[in-house]
Amino acid sequence: SELGIFIDYTKDFKGTVKVTNYDQTGKKIDMAEKTITAKAGQGKVEVFNFPHADLGITTYYIVSTAN
């Protein structure tokens, strides 16, 4: 499954963005990482791939950076 997230960069960014999805009990379902290089003011949709997840059972996501 894939998830597209629009990210608007307020400053230049170079690093790894990690998105983790969880079910209604708080159990981690899957995690996706993407290395991104972007300039300030150049927001765009970043697509994260979750090979082991069925997005229909996902309750919430946590987005973090792993620089």
Stockholm file with secondary structure:
# STOCKHOLM 1.0

chainA/1-67         SELGIFIDYTKDFKGTVKVTNYDQTGKKIDMAEKTITAKAGQGKVEVFNFPHADLGITTYYIVSTAN
#=GR chainA/1-67 SS CEEEEEECCSSCEEEEEEEEEECTTSCEEEEEEEEEEECTTCCEEEEEECTTCCGGGCCEEEEEECC
#=GC SS_cons        CEEEEEECCSSCEEEEEEEEEECTTSCEEEEEEEEEEECTTCCEEEEEECTTCCGGGCCEEEEEECC
//
